[in-house]
Structures are given as structure tokens and as C-alpha cells.
Amino acid sequence: MPTQPSYTRVAKIAGHLAPAPTSATAQVETGEGVVNDPGFSGSYAGNYKIRDLSLAARGRKELLMAEVEMPGLMNCRKEFGASKPLAGARVMGSLHMTVQTAVLMETLHHLGADVRWATCNIFSTQDEAAAACVAAKSAAVYAWKGQTVQEYWECMDAVITWKDGEGMDIIVDDGGDVTLLIHEGFAAEQKFAKDPSYRTDVKGADNEEFACVLATINKSLEKDPTRFTRMVKRLVGVSEETTTGVHRLQVMAKEGSLLFPAINVNDSVTKSKFDNLYGTRHSLPDGLMRATDVMIAGKMAVVGGYGDVGKGSAAAMKACGARVVVTEIDPICALQACMEGYTVLTVEDVVEVADIFVTTTGNRDIITIDHMKKMKHNAIVANVGHFDLEIDVEGLYKAGFKKSELKPQTDIFTNPETGTDVIVLAEGRLMNLGCATGHPSFVMSNSFTNQVLAQLDLWANRNTGKYSNQVYLLSKELDEKVARLHLDACGAKLTRLTDVQADYIGVSKDGPYKQPLYRY
Ligand SMILES: NC(=O)c1ccc[n+]([C@@H]2O[C@H](COP(=O)([O-])OP(=O)(O)OC[C@H]3O[C@@H](n4cnc5c(N)ncnc54)[C@H](O)[C@@H]3O)[C@@H](O)[C@H]2O)c1
């Protein structure tokens, strides 16, 4: 039997348990009541733990700019703000603590929610955005750029408990980490209830990150052994942001182990066909350029995976003038790539000649150590899939590659046998957020308007029985509404169906305009 359930992830870089280079110099501000060390598990931890509160003024300016670019979120404030539909709701988020997310957090706050937030990636926080929210008291925040993995889980643990020792009503999750923590914590408490000597098997965890999760739970068992159980009882549901988190939820729903309802925000058309595609098309080259400033034109770029994120990545590399090679396992996606004029090959076919490798699969072991040993000097290896499993960075350490940091989130690994260098971005984690600032505001407004609508629906239906412990999509009406809210900003003018036309194609003049199976 594996020691961990199938929905858990494996993070492989042992080095993350030591302080990350950036946090060695971090001046971490602590809020009222924060217990700094060795972690806060199991009880209320105060209002914030961020890098530098004095960044708030700059953060606020960035938020004000972002608000103009986020018409969907600002419309939610206008449409629902007066009635405060989230009054009384405790909302906890685990999602990249960026400027765009701050606008989401403040929208939820505007609608009446009591908000606590952690990031979902150790490198993705924009410290000025965290500071702006803390200064405005719009949310309690535990996040800074360059956390260690241990700090990451401590922060996650800190935001799930309010001052009265109880948990949240609704979760905004990205990648499923907080959902994982609650499920693991709940399972441990069930065992503890039968045997108070029970502790999770930290040493038995087959990777360091999961060991952090289990250690966090053990501290919680000692302080408050029914904390997660009460949390699950109170929880109305989760709205999940990304492909990988949705996969985890679907596994749990299928196994019958999902403990609360979930809304799959990722598969709203206005999320995955926009954020994953056009967002990545913008933020991937941004990350590559900020990290390396290498000329992309004329280079060979390999894009692993041709799903939504892969399509955006390949389009960006092509637009920059790269020769693009796509790798795929799915014949339909492979054929789509061919139709767009890309060459479809395997990593092995091009590993010795390609210049830039970008993984986008949401899968694991796409770029292995054997691949990296064969790469040409200064090949760049970067991942934009959610977790750091796509590139075997740990394998580089094990194989004796010597690491030298060019700057935070840009590392050069020298092959001990050949002397050639491989440039690794963001240690194999999401490089568009680690080396740049993620997707721009306008596309995130689409994603986050879906998040707000999901939160509103979960809360409004907390006692109606609409949702059971399954994974749900938002309606097509709401999806179309999200798109509609963003058209004016693009100067677009919609054509209105005539009665005859609507009747002829069998739809209402006011939508939905497509059947559920339509693929866009
Ligand atoms: N970086 C970001 O800002 C960002 C934004 C959205 C989503 N994501 C993440 O990116 C990942 C991909 O998301 P998506 O929506 O494109 O998913 P997707 O399912 O649409 O695409 C993944 C593709 O990878 C292919 N694939 C799987 N294993 C492969 C392998 N071994 N070799 C080659 N191809 C393989 C699949 O066939 C699929 O076409 C997920 O982890 C998601 O959570 C990241």
C-alpha cells in the first residue's frame, strides 16, 4: 500500500527544507499574536505575516491600476456590494498572493466576507500586494516571496483558524493544497479519536513536502485534536482554480472521500480557455525574458503538452520567432499542434539540439535527469504546470550538478562530467509566477469573476441541499455573463439574434448560445 493517497503530490527538492536564498534576508513582519517559531499549528496565529508592511503604498497603486483592468470583479462589487451577500461568511484562500488576487480578496471583502489568505506557491507572492491588503485590513495575509516549504505549510495552517479557534466557511483553492491539508488533518483526527497516542508517520512520507504536511498535522493534534473535524463540519465548500486541483478533487469525489462540495472554476470556459491559454501566452515569455533576457527568436523551443497552457506557450514562443516543437501523448492535441504548424516529436528527438524546454502537462517526469545530461550548453528548462514534478530538479542535485544562483529563481546547474550548464527557472516551479508576476489583470478578471460567482453560490446554497460532496461546474449562463462583462473593455459590440434566428438555431435570444458539449 502506498503511504500517501493518490491525490497527494510529491515535491522532490530536499533543498526546500532549508531556508530558500531569498528568505535568508527576509524581514518578515508579524501581526498581533503571531507565534513565529517553530510554526503556529493548531491555534489562532494573528492577522498577518508578510515581508514588509511599508510596501503597502506601492501595492495600493498597483491594485488601483489592476482594478481598471478587472471589469468583471469591479462589476461584482457594483452589482452585489450593497446587499453584502457574503456577510457572515469566513472565506479562506490559498491562491498566488499577487496584485490580481488582492483585487479578488478585496472584492470578497467588499461583498461582506471575512477573509484570510495564504499563497499556493513559495515564489509567487508579490509582497507589495500582500502589504496593501494587510494595511487596508481587507484580509489577514500569511505570504511572502521566497518562503521555505515548511514556512509555506505553516502559513497555510495559520490562515485556516480564526480568533475563536474555528475554521472557515468557504475556501478558494488553487492546486488543492488546503483541501489536501484538511482531508489529511481530518483523517488523522479520526485515528486520534480512537487512539490518542496516534501521530502521523512523518518519517514514512515518501517526500519532504508531504512530511511537512504530516508534521503540521501532528502539531495540531497536540494542540486541538478536533480542529479539522469541526472545520469539515462547518465547511460549505471549495471553489478550485486550476486543472491540477480539479484533477485531485475528481479523484476524491470518485473515491467517495471528498468531504465537502466543490465548484470546478477551471473548466468554466471563461477560465481555462482564457487564463490558461492567453494568460500563459503573456506570462511565459515575460518570465523567460526577466529571468534570462535570452533572445527567443531563432531558438528551438520545446513545449511539453499541448493542452490549454501548452497552446498558449507554443503560441508565445512562435510569436517570439522560435522554432517550436510540441510533445504530446494525446493524438487529438498532437494533431491540433500539427494543424498550427508546429513540429510534433518526442523530447528524446530534440533534447540535444533544443534551446528552451517548457513543461505544461500537469503530469510528472517530463524532463528527466537523463534529458538534462544531454542538453546543450545553456539550455533553459522551465515549467508552467502547477507542481514542480515535471522537471527532475532533484535529479540534478543527485547527479552532482553544481548549482550556482544567477539571481533569485534563476539557477545555473553545471554538469560535472561535461562542464555544460543547464539554466533552471524557479527551481522547476511555476516560472511565470516565480520569475515574473503571473498572468495580467484583465485575463485574471475572467477567472476571478468565476471565483466570486462560485463563492456566492456556495454560500447562498449552504442550507438548500443544492450541493453534495461532488465536483460541480458553474452554469453556462454565468460563464456567458463573465464574458459579457469583459466585452466593453475590448470595444466589442455583440450582434443580437432576431426572433427568427433564435428560433432557427434553437436558442434563447438571451443565451445560453451553445449546447453543453460545445468545445469552443
Ligand atoms: N502557470 C500558470 O499560470 C497556469 C495556469 C493555468 C493552469 N496551469 C497548470 O498547467 C498545467 C496544464 O494545464 P492545462 O489546463 O493546459 O491542462 P490540459 O489537460 O489542458 O493539458 C495538459 C496536456 O499535457 C498532455 N500531456 C500529459 N502528459 C504528457 C506527457 N508525458 N508528455 C506530453 N504531453 C503530456 C495532455 O495530453 C494534455 O494535452 C496544470 O498543472 C495546470 O494546473 C498553470
The ligand as a Gaussian input file, in Angstrom:
#p B3LYP/6-31G(d) Opt

LIG

0 1
 N        1.316000      28.645000     -14.946000
 C        0.078000      29.048000     -14.918000
 O       -0.182000      30.242000     -14.758000
 C       -1.017000      28.055000     -15.089000
 C       -2.296000      28.496000     -15.460000
 C       -3.288000      27.542000     -15.630000
 C       -3.016000      26.204000     -15.433000
 N       -1.767000      25.823000     -15.030000
 C       -1.394000      24.417000     -14.822000
 O       -0.803000      23.955000     -16.038000
 C       -0.982000      22.553000     -16.172000
 C       -1.657000      22.237000     -17.506000
 O       -2.953000      22.803000     -17.520000
 P       -3.892000      22.683000     -18.806000
 O       -5.148000      23.374000     -18.437000
 O       -3.156000      23.038000     -20.036000
 O       -4.140000      21.094000     -18.810000
 P       -4.558000      20.202000     -20.079000
 O       -5.034000      18.930000     -19.510000
 O       -5.436000      21.010000     -20.971000
 O       -3.172000      19.999000     -20.862000
 C       -2.157000      19.147000     -20.474000
 C       -1.678000      18.427000     -21.729000
 O       -0.495000      17.694000     -21.424000
 C       -0.549000      16.481000     -22.151000
 N        0.359000      15.514000     -21.508000
 C        0.164000      14.772000     -20.382000
 N        1.236000      14.004000     -20.130000
 C        2.139000      14.275000     -21.112000
 C        3.444000      13.801000     -21.403000
 N        4.028000      12.864000     -20.640000
 N        4.083000      14.306000     -22.480000
 C        3.497000      15.225000     -23.280000
 N        2.259000      15.710000     -23.057000
 C        1.586000      15.244000     -21.981000
 C       -2.014000      16.090000     -22.099000
 O       -2.355000      15.177000     -23.135000
 C       -2.699000      17.430000     -22.267000
 O       -2.997000      17.717000     -23.626000
 C       -1.795000      22.148000     -14.951000
 O       -0.913000      21.718000     -13.936000
 C       -2.476000      23.431000     -14.541000
 O       -2.894000      23.400000     -13.194000
 C       -0.762000      26.720000     -14.895000

